[in-house]
Amino acid sequence: MPWLFLLFAILAFALAFTTSSVALAAISLLAALALLGFWVMGLLAQRIGNQARDDTLMLDPQELRRLREQAQARQAAAAQGDPPGP
């Protein structure tokens, strides 16, 4: 979809350069500038969307609590000088 914005921006630039009307050229240049902005924002949105984390990889509260308990048990065992368990 962002590539359509680029295509329309190129067409608006072509219209602005080929027309003899100043008003139409100004409107075409403004439209081309806006379309280029939409194109860049679309590319950025795609890039961010592709790099987003998968929600299924997030830890649920029970798993997070279990990991904290394991870490605290390892810290307590290290403080007492016991070898860490599996």
C-alpha positions as CSV (number, residue, x, y, z in Angstrom):
1,M,0.0,0.0,0.0
2,P,2.7,2.6,0.7
3,W,4.1,2.1,-2.8
4,L,0.8,3.4,-4.2
5,F,1.4,6.6,-2.3
6,L,4.8,6.9,-4.0
7,L,3.3,6.2,-7.4
8,F,0.6,8.9,-6.9
9,A,3.3,11.3,-5.6
10,I,5.3,10.8,-8.8
11,L,2.2,11.4,-10.9
12,A,1.5,14.5,-9.0
13,F,5.0,15.8,-9.6
14,A,4.7,15.0,-13.3
15,L,1.4,16.9,-13.4
16,A,2.9,19.9,-11.6
17,F,5.8,20.1,-14.0
18,T,3.7,19.7,-17.2
19,T,0.9,22.0,-16.4
20,S,0.7,25.6,-17.4
21,S,-1.6,26.6,-14.6
22,V,0.1,28.0,-11.5
23,A,-2.8,27.0,-9.3
24,L,-2.8,23.5,-10.5
25,A,1.0,23.2,-10.2
26,A,0.8,24.5,-6.6
27,I,-2.0,22.0,-5.7
28,S,-0.1,19.2,-7.4
29,L,3.1,20.0,-5.5
30,L,1.3,20.1,-2.2
31,A,-0.4,16.8,-3.0
32,A,2.9,15.3,-4.0
33,L,4.5,16.4,-0.7
34,A,1.6,15.0,1.3
35,L,1.7,11.7,-0.6
36,L,5.5,11.4,0.0
37,G,4.9,11.9,3.7
38,F,2.2,9.2,3.7
39,W,4.6,6.9,1.8
40,V,7.4,7.4,4.4
41,M,4.9,6.9,7.3
42,G,3.6,3.7,5.7
43,L,7.1,2.3,5.3
44,L,7.9,3.1,8.9
45,A,4.7,1.5,10.0
46,Q,5.5,-1.7,8.1
47,R,9.0,-1.7,9.5
48,I,7.8,-1.3,13.1
49,G,5.1,-4.0,12.5
50,N,7.7,-6.4,11.2
51,Q,9.9,-5.9,14.3
52,A,7.1,-6.2,16.9
53,R,7.5,-9.0,19.4
54,D,5.2,-11.9,19.4
55,D,2.7,-11.7,22.2
56,T,2.8,-15.5,22.7
57,L,6.4,-15.2,23.9
58,M,5.5,-13.0,26.8
59,L,5.6,-14.5,30.3
60,D,2.3,-15.0,32.2
61,P,2.3,-13.9,35.9
62,Q,2.5,-17.4,37.2
63,E,5.6,-18.2,35.2
64,L,7.2,-14.9,36.2
65,R,6.5,-15.6,39.9
66,R,8.0,-19.1,39.5
67,L,11.2,-17.7,37.9
68,R,11.5,-15.1,40.7
69,E,11.2,-17.8,43.3
70,Q,13.9,-19.8,41.6
71,A,16.2,-16.8,41.5
72,Q,15.6,-16.0,45.2
73,A,16.3,-19.7,46.1
74,R,19.6,-19.6,44.1
75,Q,20.6,-16.3,45.9
76,A,19.8,-17.8,49.3
77,A,21.7,-20.9,48.5
78,A,24.7,-18.9,47.3
79,A,24.6,-16.8,50.4
80,Q,24.7,-19.9,52.6
81,G,27.6,-21.4,50.5
82,D,25.6,-24.3,49.3
83,P,26.3,-25.5,45.7
84,P,23.4,-24.4,43.4
85,G,20.9,-27.1,42.5
86,P,19.5,-28.0,39.1
